[in-house]
Amino acid sequence: MTTQVTSLNPIFTKDIQKAYIANIRKAKILKIASIINFFVITIFAIYLLSLISVSSATIPMVHIAIGITAPVIGVLLSRLLVSAKACTKTAAFYKDVLKELNTLKTQKESDIKKYLDKIKCTSKDIEKSIPAIAHFKAWETKKEKSLNEIEELKKNDTTDPNLNYVLEKQKHEIQENEVLRAKLKQAEIHHIIENPTSKKSLEDFGKRISLSFAKRQAAILSKDDVYFIFKDKIQKEKHKKCLTSLEVKNLDIYEISKLIF
């Protein structure tokens, strides 16, 4: 019996091209808004500098209001830039999904099955699983890029302890927030490929806890290494509190998927 489209996980029905274009447009709008915001701040700064020689008693209330407003606009500029960057990253991800999607559509079903066997994943309908597999492979690409960045940082041969510490922090940041996060997302998609009607996500089971380099090392040494912590109800069902950063790092995707889902 054919699975109804309406019952499938959204990953199978989402218009990737539309999502890609929407994020590109949003990033452009946010960048333009940030530029406008920057010019407004510049004008405010110039105006305030012109008032330096004026006695505070003679400065109208409107001038004081402008002085108070300027920092607020500065915060807005920062948020606009962060949002624009996030949209750009999301658009880049969807671009990778589209690339994988187009490649998978040209491959033989037997070749796709070999890939699924490689990642220890089963699908009742390989052709219908292609959108989810494309997302899985896009996250794989994202993960590999991050691992390459770590390898490049490892090439920095230095005896300077301060610089070494900075490099370790940079490597940790990539590992913690890019590599391990990608593996969790792949575990979620692994589950979806095997259970196409499932609407379950990582957030239904728990949340990711990102720590700084120093705090993560301390957590590992104190045997309190928590990277993905399960919700209380899930902890009771699984008799397991969490997945450690070392577990997520060392386990295969299918193993992480089974532990969570």
C-alpha positions, 0 to 999 in steps of 0.5 A: 500500500502506498504511503499517503504524501500528507502523512510523510515527514516534511523532509520528503515534501519540502520544496528545497529550491523554494527554501534556498531562494527564500533564504538568499532573498532574506539574507540580502534584505537583512544585509541591506537593512544592516547597511542602512542601519550602519549609515544611521549610526554613522550620522548619529555619531557625527552629529553627537561629535558636533555637540561635544563643545556644547554645554550639557545645559543647552543640549535639547532633550531631542539630542539626549534622546538621540544619544540614548537611541544610538547604542540601541541601533548599534545592537540592532545592527549586530543582530541584523548581521547575525541573522543575515549570516545565519540565512546565508549559511542556511541557503548554502546548506539548501544549495548542497541539498539541491546538488545531492538531490540532482545527483541522486536522481541520476543514480541507479537504485542499486547504487543508492541502496549500496550507500544506504547499506554503507550507513546501515540504513534501510528504506522500504521505498528508495526512490521516495527516500531520495529527499531525506538521503539528500539531506543526510549527504548534505549534512555529511558534506557540512561535517567533512568541511568542518573536519577539514578545518580542524585538520588545517588548524592542526597543521599550525606547529607552534611552541607558544602555549598561548597560541596553542590554547587559542588553536585548541579552543578553535578546534573545539568550537568547530568540533562541538558546534559543527561536527557533533551537531551534524552527527546528531542531525544525521542520526535524526535523518537516519531515523526518518529514512527508516520511518518516513511517517515519523514526525519525531525530531531531536527536540522531542527527546532532549537538547544539545548542550554546548560548552566552552573548551575549558568547561568541556575538558573539565566535564570529561575529567569529572565524568560529567560529560553531557552533550545531548541530555534527554528529557526527564521522561525519556531518561526514565524510559531509556534508563539513560541520562544523556549522550556524552560528547565522546559518544557522539564523536566515536559512535556511528550515525546508526548507533546514535540514531538508535540510542536517541530514537 
